[in-house]
Amino acid sequence: MTTATPTAPASALDAYQMVDADEVRAFLAAHPFMEPLLVEVAEQLPKYFPGAPLRLEVGYDPEGYGPPELLLEAIVPGWTGDAAQDALDEFADKWWLDHYDRGQNLLTITVAFG
């Protein structure tokens, strides 16, 4: 009898929906330090947003001053704004603030309601 053992995603992107996969891959190729962080985030966020799909896209400063950044959204349709904010605050307090600097100010984590 064999037993299955949990395995890590083959790629940091396996846990995520992507708005423009080629653009996200290009961003990660330019910032390879992000991939291990994204794997860890994908392990942590479901503790605070159970069952919520996670979406990645590259975002740009609308005024063109800031560098592109990676936007990560936990998609929480049906949640109230207060519940989503409470979960995001708890994630930040218990995990994200200790790891934020690893993203070199190029990763924003937020929620989307649909």
trRosetta pair geometry for C-beta under 8 A, 3 or more apart (Angstrom, degrees):
i j d omega theta_ij theta_ji phi_ij phi_ji
8 39 6.6 17 -168 -160 115 129
9 12 6.7 118 89 -100 127 18
9 13 7.7 -164 145 58 139 35
9 14 3.6 -172 -162 52 122 130
9 15 5.6 -103 -61 -34 154 90
9 39 6.5 -155 42 -123 110 94
9 42 7.1 -2 -9 97 141 155
10 14 5.8 103 43 -54 74 142
11 14 5.1 127 60 -32 77 91
11 35 7.9 -79 -174 -150 67 116
12 15 7.7 -59 173 24 43 99
12 28 7.1 179 68 -143 133 149
12 34 7.6 137 139 118 164 75
12 35 4.0 -153 -26 -156 152 78
12 36 7.2 -95 -92 -59 127 22
12 38 4.2 80 177 81 118 120
12 39 5.0 -91 -117 -53 83 84
12 42 7.6 169 -167 -5 65 135
13 16 5.4 -79 -159 47 58 108
13 18 6.7 -5 -163 -51 115 128
13 21 7.6 91 -180 -143 147 92
13 24 6.9 120 -115 122 127 128
13 25 7.3 -31 -56 -82 157 82
13 28 7.6 -115 -57 -19 111 164
13 38 7.4 8 -72 132 50 147
13 56 7.3 -96 -130 34 86 149
15 38 7.7 175 53 153 115 91
15 39 7.6 127 7 -124 134 49
15 42 3.6 82 95 -151 163 144
15 54 6.0 16 135 53 90 132
16 24 8.0 -150 109 175 137 160
16 38 7.3 -49 -30 -178 137 120
16 42 6.9 -103 -49 -93 87 122
16 54 5.0 -71 -110 102 74 98
16 55 6.5 122 -169 -122 88 19
16 56 4.6 27 170 -7 145 111
16 72 7.5 -80 -121 -130 130 95
17 53 5.6 27 -9 166 123 120
17 54 6.9 163 19 86 77 46
17 55 4.6 -31 72 -105 100 76
17 56 7.3 169 81 21 48 68
17 75 7.9 0 35 -12 135 137
18 21 4.3 103 92 -85 143 67
18 24 4.8 -107 -145 7 127 151
18 55 7.2 157 -90 -160 24 65
18 56 5.1 -24 -107 68 75 92
18 57 6.8 135 -164 -80 61 63
19 23 7.8 -37 86 59 86 124
19 24 7.6 123 46 -44 71 116
19 55 6.7 67 -44 175 87 107
19 56 7.2 -131 6 97 83 47
19 57 3.5 12 23 -94 130 119
19 58 8.0 -133 63 22 114 60
20 23 3.9 33 107 21 116 119
20 24 6.4 152 85 -17 63 85
20 57 6.4 75 21 -136 82 88
20 58 7.0 -61 61 23 111 98
21 24 5.7 -57 -145 38 32 109
21 25 6.1 31 157 -19 67 107
22 25 5.8 -54 -146 38 29 111
22 26 6.3 31 154 -20 64 107
23 26 5.7 -52 -147 36 31 112
23 27 6.4 35 152 -22 63 104
23 57 7.5 27 91 -158 123 66
23 58 4.8 -114 144 14 112 130
24 27 5.6 -52 -150 34 32 114
24 28 6.4 27 153 -14 65 106
24 56 5.2 85 -126 120 141 118
24 57 6.7 -87 -72 -119 107 31
24 58 6.1 -164 -84 -36 57 93
24 70 7.2 79 -136 -125 85 103
25 28 5.8 -57 -147 40 32 108
25 29 6.3 37 152 -24 66 104
26 29 5.6 -49 -146 32 32 114
26 30 6.6 27 154 -13 63 106
27 30 5.9 -64 -156 40 30 107
27 31 6.2 -20 160 25 67 111
27 34 7.7 -21 130 46 91 161
27 58 5.0 177 -55 -92 145 121
27 68 6.5 -116 -114 119 115 128
27 70 6.0 145 137 -75 146 98
28 31 6.1 -76 -131 65 31 78
28 32 6.8 72 166 -100 68 45
28 34 5.6 -118 -123 72 78 120
28 35 5.8 82 -165 -65 118 91
28 38 7.9 -44 -111 -6 125 149
28 70 7.9 58 -67 -83 79 139
29 32 7.0 9 -149 -69 26 84
31 34 4.7 48 119 -13 105 118
31 70 7.9 -136 70 -27 145 121
31 104 7.5 -145 -152 52 121 131
31 106 6.1 -122 -142 109 164 160
32 35 6.1 -28 -168 3 58 112
33 36 7.3 -53 -172 33 46 99
33 37 7.1 40 142 -11 69 116
33 102 7.0 -148 155 176 109 78
33 104 7.0 71 85 -10 137 124
34 37 5.5 -70 -157 45 43 114
34 38 5.9 44 152 -26 79 106
34 70 6.5 110 -158 -1 149 154
34 103 6.6 57 -113 -129 85 72
34 106 7.0 -83 -84 93 124 119
34 107 6.6 151 -134 -62 109 122
35 38 5.7 -54 -145 33 31 111
35 39 6.7 34 156 -21 64 100
36 39 5.6 -49 -152 30 37 114
36 40 6.6 33 152 -14 66 105
37 40 5.8 -59 -153 40 34 109
37 41 6.2 35 151 -21 69 106
37 99 6.8 154 -138 164 100 117
37 102 5.1 168 -92 119 127 121
37 103 5.8 166 160 -76 166 80
37 107 6.9 -144 122 -23 139 165
38 41 5.5 -49 -140 36 34 113
38 42 6.3 37 157 -21 64 105
38 56 7.7 9 -137 -87 131 142
38 72 7.7 -177 -123 -89 90 141
39 42 5.9 -58 -153 35 28 111
39 43 6.8 25 149 -17 62 106
40 43 5.6 -56 -153 35 36 111
40 44 6.2 24 154 -14 69 112
40 99 7.0 -141 111 -153 140 161
41 44 5.8 -64 -143 43 32 106
41 45 5.8 33 166 -27 72 109
41 54 8.0 143 124 -154 101 152
41 72 6.7 6 143 160 150 169
41 96 7.9 51 -115 -101 95 91
41 107 7.9 -140 -59 168 157 146
41 109 7.0 -151 -153 -93 133 137
42 45 6.5 -37 -122 27 25 109
42 46 7.7 28 174 -16 50 102
42 54 6.3 -142 -113 42 82 165
43 46 7.5 -71 -174 27 23 103
44 47 5.9 -54 -171 19 47 116
44 48 7.5 15 149 2 73 106
44 91 6.9 116 141 -149 106 99
44 95 5.0 175 -165 158 145 167
44 96 7.8 163 121 -61 147 75
45 48 6.0 -74 -160 46 45 98
45 49 5.5 -22 164 37 86 109
45 52 7.3 -93 145 71 108 114
45 54 6.2 97 86 -89 154 127
45 74 5.6 -164 -179 -83 127 123
45 91 6.5 26 -115 -131 61 143
45 109 7.6 -146 -94 -160 122 132
46 49 6.3 -78 -116 72 33 67
46 50 5.8 65 -177 -109 75 46
46 51 7.4 98 -143 -19 95 29
46 52 7.2 -171 -109 42 64 81
47 50 7.6 16 -137 -68 12 78
47 91 7.7 140 77 -102 94 90
48 74 7.8 -78 92 -99 96 173
48 87 4.5 137 169 -177 96 94
48 88 7.3 124 146 -77 138 31
48 90 5.7 174 -125 86 120 107
48 91 4.2 -86 -9 -66 171 104
49 52 3.7 -38 150 19 111 139
49 74 4.2 66 85 -179 177 144
49 76 6.0 -100 -146 -78 114 114
49 87 5.8 109 -69 150 77 144
49 91 7.8 -15 -18 -58 95 139
49 111 7.5 179 -99 -109 142 106
52 74 4.4 46 127 -178 143 92
52 75 5.6 169 -173 61 89 54
52 76 5.1 -28 -114 -77 128 77
53 74 7.8 151 81 -156 40 49
53 75 4.7 -8 65 41 89 120
54 72 6.4 -6 -174 -171 100 96
54 73 7.2 160 -156 81 52 47
54 74 5.9 -27 -101 -99 73 60
54 75 7.4 -160 -84 3 22 85
55 72 7.2 156 79 -155 48 47
55 73 4.6 -14 58 58 100 97
55 75 5.9 65 -12 -42 115 112
55 112 6.9 -25 40 25 132 140
56 70 6.2 -20 -158 -171 101 102
56 71 7.0 145 -154 78 48 55
56 72 5.6 -14 -97 -100 74 72
57 70 7.7 154 81 -155 30 58
57 71 5.2 -18 65 59 79 104
58 68 5.3 5 -179 179 106 123
58 69 7.4 154 -157 79 61 30
58 70 6.2 -43 -102 -100 58 56
58 71 7.3 135 -134 12 9 87
59 68 6.7 153 77 -160 42 69
59 69 5.4 -24 63 66 95 81
59 70 7.4 119 15 -142 87 8
59 71 4.3 71 -26 -31 123 120
59 108 7.1 -35 36 37 144 127
60 64 7.6 5 164 -95 105 53
60 68 5.4 -33 -92 -105 72 80
61 64 5.8 -165 92 -49 100 10
61 65 5.4 -95 131 50 154 63
61 66 3.6 129 -54 43 140 93
61 67 7.6 67 -11 36 116 17
63 66 8.0 70 63 7 87 83
66 69 7.3 -20 138 -25 119 110
67 106 7.0 -43 97 -108 119 100
68 106 7.8 41 103 -151 59 100
69 105 7.6 -79 -111 138 125 60
69 106 4.8 -161 -128 -160 80 55
69 107 6.6 -164 -179 -70 98 22
69 108 5.9 65 131 -7 133 101
70 103 7.8 -117 50 -160 112 115
70 106 6.1 56 12 142 87 82
70 107 5.0 -15 68 -107 103 71
70 108 7.3 178 89 26 53 67
71 108 5.3 -17 -114 67 66 102
71 110 7.1 -28 -166 26 91 109
72 107 6.4 11 -2 -170 116 95
72 108 6.9 177 28 87 72 49
72 109 4.8 -21 74 -106 107 72
72 110 7.4 141 81 25 57 61
73 109 7.8 165 -84 -158 31 51
73 110 5.6 -26 -106 78 75 78
73 111 6.3 97 -160 -148 79 17
73 112 4.2 29 177 -11 138 110
74 84 8.0 178 87 -149 110 98
74 88 7.8 -169 37 -85 129 93
74 109 7.6 38 -16 -177 95 92
74 110 7.7 -148 24 106 75 34
74 111 5.1 -35 65 -110 88 74
74 112 7.4 173 77 24 38 71
75 111 7.6 145 -96 -165 21 66
75 112 5.0 -26 -108 72 68 99
75 113 7.7 152 -160 -104 62 4
75 114 7.1 64 -162 -133 100 5
76 79 4.0 -11 149 8 115 135
76 84 5.2 162 79 -103 152 113
76 87 7.9 149 -94 55 160 148
76 111 5.4 -23 18 -165 120 116
76 112 7.2 141 25 72 70 45
76 113 6.2 -41 77 -108 72 53
77 113 5.8 94 -100 174 53 57
77 114 4.8 71 -90 -91 106 69
79 83 4.9 -130 -172 84 95 117
79 84 4.6 107 123 -57 134 96
79 87 7.9 -61 -159 10 149 136
79 111 7.6 -71 73 177 143 142
79 113 6.9 -129 55 -119 87 86
80 83 4.5 92 54 6 85 102
80 84 6.9 -155 88 -4 44 86
81 84 5.9 -58 -147 40 30 109
81 85 6.1 26 157 -16 66 110
81 113 7.9 -40 -82 -74 72 134
82 85 5.8 -58 -144 40 28 109
82 86 6.1 32 156 -22 65 107
83 86 5.7 -52 -146 35 29 113
83 87 6.4 27 155 -16 63 106
84 87 5.9 -56 -149 37 30 109
84 88 6.2 28 154 -17 65 109
84 111 4.5 -171 -178 113 123 171
84 113 7.3 -87 -55 -81 162 90
85 88 5.6 -55 -144 39 32 112
85 89 6.1 35 155 -21 66 106
85 111 7.8 -118 -68 22 48 140
86 89 5.7 -54 -147 36 28 112
86 90 6.4 28 154 -19 63 106
87 90 5.7 -53 -147 36 31 111
87 91 6.4 35 152 -19 64 104
87 111 7.8 88 75 -73 110 140
88 91 5.6 -50 -147 36 32 114
88 92 6.4 33 153 -19 64 106
88 109 7.6 176 -145 121 100 96
88 110 7.1 14 -128 -141 144 43
88 111 5.9 -109 -62 -27 128 114
89 92 5.6 -55 -149 37 31 112
89 93 6.2 27 156 -16 66 109
90 93 5.8 -55 -142 40 30 109
90 94 5.9 7 166 -2 67 116
91 94 6.5 -69 -135 48 20 95
91 95 5.9 -46 -173 44 61 106
91 96 5.5 50 137 -16 83 117
91 109 7.6 -106 118 124 136 139
92 95 7.5 -87 -120 58 9 64
92 96 4.5 -53 -117 57 50 121
92 97 5.4 66 172 -37 73 95
93 97 6.5 14 -109 5 25 127
95 98 6.3 -84 -169 38 31 106
95 99 6.5 -12 159 8 72 120
96 99 6.0 -82 -147 51 34 95
96 100 5.8 60 158 -63 75 89
96 109 6.5 -124 -125 47 144 145
97 100 5.7 -15 -134 -16 32 121
99 102 5.2 -36 -178 18 72 122
99 103 7.6 69 136 -18 79 95
100 103 6.2 -61 -172 29 44 109
101 104 7.2 43 176 -74 51 41
103 106 5.5 -145 161 54 83 69
103 107 3.6 -90 -158 24 142 114
